[in-house]
Amino acid sequence: MPLFDVYPLYDVTPVSGKGIHIYDDKGAEYLDLYGGHAVISIGHAHPNYIKAVTEQVNALGFYSNAIQNPLQQELASKLEQLSGCDGYQLFLVNSGAEANENALKMASFKTRKKRVVAFKKGFHGRTSAAVAATDNPNIVAPINAQQDVTILELNDIDAVKTELERDDVCAVIVEFIQGVGGLDQGTAEFFEQVDALCKANNTMFIADEVQSGYGRSGKFFAFQYYNVTPDIISIAKGMGNGFPIGGILIHPNIEAQYGMLGTTFGGNHLACAAGLSVLNTIESENLLENVNEVGTYFVEKAKDIPQIKKIKGRGLMLGLEFDFEVGALRKELIYNHKVFTGGAANKKLLRILPPLNIEKVHVDEFFDILNVALKKITETVK
Ligand SMILES: Cc1ncc(COP(=O)(O)O)c(C=O)c1O
């Protein structure tokens, strides 16, 4: 049976990983500045992660949400402590799209309204309401398009005000640092006014932290750079260091009712063990400090490269914008220099999403390679 052919693939077959590196089936070593799409947070094959997952799978891998699972509460308490999101409640799912789908659903339950406001170049996942709130018509099927979504320009506060005052908007969903779109950010003034407008109009403010959360921005959550209080925060990616797990943090003002949300796999024992080992490692290895230190170092080095026209993002969620499309550069980096980087909807942007324990030596190595690769690409273009 052939695989459904939806992914254009690089011709590389990783078979193992360690820290910042992955190794292919021929034994070649790659520097991973992509983290499998911002997923690898504490590094490949981290010993804490291996131990936690191995012990848990040997004990009990799964049972349904009909029984007591103290690992869920342990995960929720650690998350509350490290994120500073005091009093929020946790609902566990399996992916980023599922987190946003449940976030939007919660917003609609709470407000009894159904229109969603989202923003240009935003990405929120592939499921029904999440994909409808994503600014990419190519991935919105007719069945998704029946969702009631209005997509506005980031930073257009007057448009947000007009829409919210119509009193039919259940949620405003935003990425505080856009991922797939290309690392653009709204202004502090914009985010803070959106927060106030949501509070004034009985609209839930959803922070999509699927990519920017879990320390990647240099704070636990990217919204914490601003004076805002999201009603719902969605998380996934870095949460499980590769184990599929996601969740929503729900403000104490929103009350749970039995049966309101549910899932078979969400919050299973193995996922919780993986998730706990990630949080414990973020804490014990001071990874937020490392993100800030190495992220700042990375940006300083990027400033010395004349071909880089703009540096976007925060922490270790960075975008290097060139004045040419980076497809050929990414291929040169991966095939001839064994470095993984990411692309974005903005074709001129190279996305940098390394494991959060990357060191300065890896950054030096990357910039040495980038200089060589850029020389070759520029010569080819000439
Ligand atoms: C900001 C954001 N939200 C949601 C998603 C969807 O997550 P998943 O692919 O786990 O469904 C992504 C994935 O790239 C994302 O970047």
The ligand as a MOL file (V3000), in Angstrom:
LIG
                    3D

  0  0  0     0  0            999 V3000
M  V30 BEGIN CTAB
M  V30 COUNTS 16 16 0 0 0
M  V30 BEGIN ATOM
M  V30 1 C 1.1720 27.8670 16.3360 0
M  V30 2 C 0.7240 26.4860 15.9480 0
M  V30 3 N -0.5090 26.0820 16.3320 0
M  V30 4 C -0.9590 24.8390 16.0420 0
M  V30 5 C -0.1850 23.9480 15.3280 0
M  V30 6 C -0.7250 22.5730 15.0150 0
M  V30 7 O -0.0620 21.6380 15.7750 0
M  V30 8 P -0.1260 20.0720 15.3590 0
M  V30 9 O 0.6340 19.9350 14.0810 0
M  V30 10 O 0.5130 19.3740 16.5290 0
M  V30 11 O -1.5540 19.7130 15.2020 0
M  V30 12 C 1.0900 24.3320 14.9000 0
M  V30 13 C 1.9290 23.4030 14.1100 0
M  V30 14 O 2.8440 23.7900 13.4250 0
M  V30 15 C 1.5580 25.6430 15.2260 0
M  V30 16 O 2.7590 26.0670 14.8340 0
M  V30 END ATOM
M  V30 BEGIN BOND
M  V30 1 1 1 2
M  V30 2 1 2 3
M  V30 3 2 2 15
M  V30 4 2 3 4
M  V30 5 1 4 5
M  V30 6 1 5 6
M  V30 7 2 5 12
M  V30 8 1 6 7
M  V30 9 1 7 8
M  V30 10 2 8 9
M  V30 11 1 8 10
M  V30 12 1 8 11
M  V30 13 1 12 13
M  V30 14 1 12 15
M  V30 15 2 13 14
M  V30 16 1 15 16
M  V30 END BOND
M  V30 END CTAB
M  END
